[in-house]
Amino acid sequence: MTQRILLFTFVLISFLGCTRDDICEEGTATTPLLIITFNDIANPSERKSVTNLSVETADLEGTEVIAAVTTDSIALPLRNTGNLTRYRFNSGVGTTTPNTDIISFNYTTEDIYINRACAFKTVYHDLSVFVVNEGTANWIIQVEIETTDVIDETETHITVLH
């Protein structure tokens, strides 16, 4: 019985010890994701879904960030520990004609203090994109940068034409 009282007291004190500013509130702006939309190369103003798209890091481990999905837009994290992020964009995963293109994103980072509970968020400036040229084997034909600053997730940052 004494142990239960001690446990209850410990839990109660733990919850009373937290103040409102110790918890990062839901909805607080954090480090934004890179928003990429896919459009039709024949009609650049129209969205065009990529069939069985998967995205993985282009490092040795090849960590899958997005599993095979058919979509016309994605959101990807950028590294905040450097100025370069590389991804493998795999189209047609699980089909007889899969195709992989590698895209590099270069940028500068800026850490912005939010508050004591949330600490910092990173925003990205001077965004540039490079697609590894494989000649006619590329499924990504063109990449357009809509904005060079990745500050929030309310707008498209990159448009990929395929």
Rosetta silent file (secondary structure, phi, psi, omega in degrees, C-alpha in Angstrom):
SEQUENCE: MTQRILLFTFVLISFLGCTRDDICEEGTATTPLLIITFNDIANPSERKSVTNLSVETADLEGTEVIAAVTTDSIALPLRNTGNLTRYRFNSGVGTTTPNTDIISFNYTTEDIYINRACAFKTVYHDLSVFVVNEGTANWIIQVEIETTDVIDETETHITVLH
SCORE:     score description
SCORE:     0.000 S_00000001
   1 L     0.000  -40.799  179.470    0.000    0.000    0.000 S_00000001
   2 H   -62.813  -36.913  179.737    2.841    2.362    0.837 S_00000001
   3 H   -65.160  -39.217  178.448    4.387    1.693   -2.569 S_00000001
   4 H   -64.380  -41.652  179.359    1.152    2.666   -4.319 S_00000001
   5 H   -64.714  -43.148  178.329    0.963    5.907   -2.377 S_00000001
   6 H   -63.697  -42.520  178.949    4.599    6.701   -3.212 S_00000001
   7 H   -63.200  -45.871  178.584    4.036    5.868   -6.883 S_00000001
   8 H   -60.761  -43.631  179.253    0.897    8.031   -7.010 S_00000001
   9 H   -63.001  -42.777  179.645    2.723   10.896   -5.292 S_00000001
  10 H   -62.812  -45.185  179.250    5.654   10.619   -7.712 S_00000001
  11 H   -64.375  -43.140  179.603    3.352   10.662  -10.759 S_00000001
  12 H   -61.207  -45.535  179.546    1.373   13.594   -9.363 S_00000001
  13 H   -65.397  -36.698  178.647    4.533   15.616   -8.686 S_00000001
  14 H   -60.923  -44.745 -179.874    5.842   14.807  -12.160 S_00000001
  15 H   -72.460  -35.050  178.694    2.746   16.248  -13.800 S_00000001
  16 H   -72.444  -22.236 -178.948    2.601   19.251  -11.510 S_00000001
  17 H   -75.095  -19.620 -179.892    6.266   19.962  -12.223 S_00000001
  18 L   -85.985  132.070  174.173    5.595   20.640  -15.904 S_00000001
  19 L  -104.382  165.953 -175.527    4.533   24.119  -16.830 S_00000001
  20 H   -56.706  -36.650 -177.328    2.772   25.099  -20.021 S_00000001
  21 H   -80.727    2.629  175.376    5.943   26.444  -21.618 S_00000001
  22 H   -87.620   -9.172 -176.059    7.749   23.119  -21.117 S_00000001
  23 L  -119.628  126.788  177.875    5.646   21.455  -23.819 S_00000001
  24 L   -73.124  116.458 -175.418    5.819   22.422  -27.490 S_00000001
  25 L   -66.670  143.725  176.580    2.208   23.041  -28.453 S_00000001
  26 L   -63.094  138.953 -179.079    0.712   21.141  -31.343 S_00000001
  27 L    94.346   -7.340  176.871    0.504   23.322  -34.433 S_00000001
  28 L   -69.429  134.536 -179.533    3.665   25.275  -33.635 S_00000001
  29 L   -61.295  127.858  177.772    5.688   25.870  -36.796 S_00000001
  30 L  -121.771 -173.382 -179.550    8.639   23.506  -36.977 S_00000001
  31 L   -55.157  122.308 -174.751   11.283   22.757  -39.589 S_00000001
  32 L   -76.470  154.503  172.999    9.367   22.688  -42.896 S_00000001
  33 L   -90.031  155.146  176.275    9.348   19.865  -45.408 S_00000001
  34 E   -81.067  122.440 -178.874   10.188   20.441  -49.079 S_00000001
  35 E   -95.844  122.336 -178.896    6.943   20.360  -51.098 S_00000001
  36 E  -121.380  129.221  173.729    7.310   18.828  -54.566 S_00000001
  37 E  -112.947  152.194 -179.848    4.508   18.585  -57.134 S_00000001
  38 E  -112.127  125.481 -178.677    4.597   16.520  -60.312 S_00000001
  39 E  -122.474  163.139 -178.283    3.261   18.022  -63.528 S_00000001
  40 L   -78.220  127.786  179.441    2.829   16.839  -67.107 S_00000001
  41 L   -64.674  -31.342  179.920    5.728   17.759  -69.430 S_00000001
  42 L   -74.294  -28.623  178.621    3.252   18.054  -72.340 S_00000001
  43 L  -139.884   84.254 -171.072    1.044   20.461  -70.360 S_00000001
  44 L   -57.817  -17.096  179.822    3.153   22.001  -67.554 S_00000001
  45 L   -86.457   -8.216 -178.569    0.200   23.633  -65.785 S_00000001
  46 L  -104.744  136.686  176.956   -1.548   20.278  -65.181 S_00000001
  47 E   -68.546  147.700  176.977   -0.685   17.856  -62.399 S_00000001
  48 L  -141.883  118.852 -178.737    0.354   14.347  -63.410 S_00000001
  49 L   -67.219  148.639  173.225    0.643   11.528  -60.892 S_00000001
  50 E   -99.447  127.352 -178.017    3.741    9.365  -60.754 S_00000001
  51 E   -81.765  129.690  177.364    2.856    5.679  -60.703 S_00000001
  52 E    50.862   54.361  178.434    4.440    3.605  -57.921 S_00000001
  53 E   -83.523  131.949  168.356    6.795    6.361  -56.772 S_00000001
  54 E  -130.099  149.511 -179.838    9.220    5.644  -53.971 S_00000001
  55 E  -128.890  132.944  178.343   11.855    8.010  -52.649 S_00000001
  56 E  -138.421  156.095  177.937   14.956    6.979  -50.739 S_00000001
  57 E   -63.949  149.027 -176.960   18.095    8.677  -49.540 S_00000001
  58 L   -94.809   23.628  176.610   20.963    8.463  -52.012 S_00000001
  59 L   -93.303 -174.519 -176.407   23.517    7.428  -49.389 S_00000001
  60 L   -61.811  -37.503 -178.364   24.875    3.923  -48.786 S_00000001
  61 L   -72.541  -30.992 -178.738   21.991    2.863  -46.535 S_00000001
  62 L    57.477   54.570 -178.851   19.315    4.019  -48.984 S_00000001
  63 L   -68.656  126.473  179.851   16.688    4.707  -46.313 S_00000001
  64 E   -74.239  125.397 -179.638   13.191    4.696  -47.801 S_00000001
  65 E   -99.794  -37.797  176.736   11.427    7.990  -47.121 S_00000001
  66 E  -131.317  124.844  178.560    8.309    7.374  -49.211 S_00000001
  67 E   -77.892  163.981 -177.388    7.074    3.859  -50.015 S_00000001
  68 E   -51.146  115.947 -177.941    5.666    2.969  -53.440 S_00000001
  69 E  -148.680  149.671  174.512    2.641    5.212  -53.926 S_00000001
  70 E   -99.343  117.297 -173.546    0.871    6.828  -56.863 S_00000001
  71 E  -153.723  162.277  175.767    0.732   10.566  -56.198 S_00000001
  72 L  -111.911    5.651  175.724    1.060   14.014  -57.752 S_00000001
  73 E  -160.265  149.872  179.057    2.798   15.651  -54.772 S_00000001
  74 E  -142.140  164.815  175.491    5.122   14.742  -51.925 S_00000001
  75 E  -128.179  123.881 -176.721    6.784   16.360  -48.913 S_00000001
  76 E  -122.166  144.341  174.180   10.420   15.519  -48.151 S_00000001
  77 L   -79.921  146.157  172.131   12.715   16.490  -45.293 S_00000001
  78 L  -105.839  148.826  178.381   15.970   18.285  -46.050 S_00000001
  79 L   -67.411  138.457  176.347   19.074   17.692  -43.948 S_00000001
  80 L  -107.373    7.508  178.191   19.708   20.463  -41.456 S_00000001
  81 L  -102.433    8.390  179.047   23.245   19.326  -40.648 S_00000001
  82 L  -164.037 -165.811 -177.404   24.673   20.373  -44.004 S_00000001
  83 L  -117.639   16.294 -177.600   23.883   22.144  -47.243 S_00000001
  84 E  -144.053  134.617  172.030   23.118   19.137  -49.461 S_00000001
  85 E  -132.716  131.799  179.321   20.416   16.477  -49.569 S_00000001
  86 E  -121.331  135.350  178.373   20.318   13.759  -52.250 S_00000001
  87 E  -130.094  149.438  169.520   17.386   11.478  -53.004 S_00000001
  88 E   -98.046  121.366  176.047   16.696    8.609  -55.415 S_00000001
  89 E   -99.866  112.695 -176.591   13.306    9.041  -57.070 S_00000001
  90 E  -105.968  115.891  178.494   12.112    5.610  -58.211 S_00000001
  91 E  -102.781  142.584  177.780    9.226    5.559  -60.684 S_00000001
  92 L    73.090   31.130  179.534    7.352    2.384  -61.579 S_00000001
  93 L   -60.810  132.560  179.539    8.489    0.430  -58.525 S_00000001
  94 L    84.436    3.022  177.293    7.277   -3.172  -58.762 S_00000001
  95 L  -105.218 -179.181  179.335    6.662   -2.985  -62.509 S_00000001
  96 L   -79.554  -12.449 -178.690    8.686   -4.383  -65.395 S_00000001
  97 L  -129.038   61.332  176.268   10.087   -0.926  -66.225 S_00000001
  98 L   -70.319  153.411 -179.178   11.244    0.802  -63.038 S_00000001
  99 E  -143.234  135.194 -178.133   13.341    3.940  -63.476 S_00000001
 100 E  -120.654  130.644  172.531   15.521    5.783  -60.955 S_00000001
 101 E  -122.398  144.451  179.404   16.682    9.394  -61.076 S_00000001
 102 E  -107.316  128.701  178.901   18.914   11.073  -58.499 S_00000001
 103 E  -120.156  133.517  175.381   18.185   14.642  -57.463 S_00000001
 104 E  -108.374  134.385  176.454   20.474   16.828  -55.342 S_00000001
 105 E  -113.112  121.020  177.137   19.112   19.766  -53.382 S_00000001
 106 E  -109.142  146.181 -175.633   21.612   22.470  -52.388 S_00000001
 107 E  -167.958  171.978  168.116   20.738   25.251  -49.937 S_00000001
 108 E  -113.660  153.205 -177.530   21.876   27.317  -46.996 S_00000001
 109 E  -112.410  153.401  174.206   20.326   26.857  -43.566 S_00000001
 110 E  -139.500  124.855  176.897   19.164   29.296  -40.924 S_00000001
 111 E   -91.348  129.534 -178.748   18.172   28.266  -37.403 S_00000001
 112 E  -118.578  128.058  179.346   15.338   30.331  -35.922 S_00000001
 113 E   -73.506  128.050  178.771   14.549   30.295  -32.210 S_00000001
 114 E   -95.228  -63.146  176.163   10.887   29.462  -31.562 S_00000001
 115 E  -170.923 -179.543 -175.656   10.646   29.286  -27.758 S_00000001
 116 L   -63.930  -38.047 -177.412   12.024   27.376  -24.793 S_00000001
 117 L   -74.703  -40.553 -175.819    9.781   24.356  -25.287 S_00000001
 118 L   -93.496  -16.774 -179.857   10.198   23.997  -29.056 S_00000001
 119 E    66.259 -122.263 -173.572   13.781   25.292  -29.269 S_00000001
 120 E  -112.834  156.814  166.563   14.837   25.991  -32.876 S_00000001
 121 E  -125.064  154.273  179.286   13.519   25.303  -36.346 S_00000001
 122 E  -106.809  133.488  170.972   15.604   25.307  -39.492 S_00000001
 123 E  -116.331  158.844 -172.818   14.586   27.156  -42.643 S_00000001
 124 E  -120.356  136.689 -179.744   16.319   26.826  -45.995 S_00000001
 125 E  -125.494  164.306  175.739   17.432   29.561  -48.374 S_00000001
 126 E    54.529   43.578 -178.733   19.008   29.758  -51.837 S_00000001
 127 E   -65.304  130.793  172.031   17.550   26.407  -52.894 S_00000001
 128 E  -134.478  156.589 -173.697   18.969   24.942  -56.091 S_00000001
 129 E  -131.053  140.748  176.727   18.325   21.579  -57.730 S_00000001
 130 E  -135.176  125.575  176.338   20.466   19.272  -59.849 S_00000001
 131 E  -103.656  128.720  177.831   19.214   16.116  -61.585 S_00000001
 132 L   -64.303  123.055 -176.227   21.871   13.561  -62.566 S_00000001
 133 L   -81.286  119.088  176.875   21.703   13.406  -66.365 S_00000001
 134 L  -111.698   19.877 -177.620   21.295    9.861  -67.693 S_00000001
 135 H    72.709 -129.708 -178.053   20.507   10.967  -71.242 S_00000001
 136 H   -79.883   -5.139 -178.239   17.243    9.500  -72.507 S_00000001
 137 H   -80.296  -12.469 -179.571   16.917    7.231  -69.449 S_00000001
 138 L   -69.917  132.405  171.867   15.692   10.050  -67.171 S_00000001
 139 L   -89.297  -23.273  173.657   11.993    9.953  -66.350 S_00000001
 140 L   -86.793  113.134 -175.482   12.328   13.422  -64.798 S_00000001
 141 L   -85.670  -40.877 -175.187   12.543   15.728  -67.802 S_00000001
 142 E  -152.206  149.692  176.567   12.710   19.121  -66.108 S_00000001
 143 E  -126.688  129.608  178.111   12.713   20.634  -62.618 S_00000001
 144 E  -115.754  131.279  176.852   11.389   24.106  -61.871 S_00000001
 145 E   -90.050  117.347 -179.437   12.121   25.945  -58.640 S_00000001
 146 L   -82.148  -35.195  176.508    8.973   27.788  -57.565 S_00000001
 147 L  -149.871  141.083 -178.509   10.631   29.468  -54.572 S_00000001
 148 L   -88.519   -3.294  178.774   14.226   29.437  -53.360 S_00000001
 149 L  -114.406  125.526  176.339   13.192   29.755  -49.700 S_00000001
 150 E  -104.693   93.598 -174.975   11.701   26.809  -47.802 S_00000001
 151 L  -110.144  -31.808  178.891   10.126   28.582  -44.848 S_00000001
 152 L  -147.541 -177.965 -176.926    6.771   26.812  -44.514 S_00000001
 153 L  -112.229   27.914 -176.045    4.705   24.033  -46.068 S_00000001
 154 L   -93.969   -7.863 -177.770    1.903   26.152  -47.492 S_00000001
 155 L  -142.136  162.801  176.830    3.182   26.326  -51.073 S_00000001
 156 L   -73.608  133.262  177.182    4.980   24.260  -53.685 S_00000001
 157 L   -97.670  -37.591 -177.067    8.750   24.715  -53.619 S_00000001
 158 E  -132.451  138.155  171.832    9.689   22.473  -56.566 S_00000001
 159 E  -115.805  126.567  178.432    7.752   21.334  -59.643 S_00000001
 160 E  -105.231  124.825  178.228    8.962   18.194  -61.415 S_00000001
 161 E  -100.448  129.495 -179.376    7.913   17.769  -65.038 S_00000001
 162 L  -143.216    0.000    0.000    7.753   14.211  -66.354 S_00000001
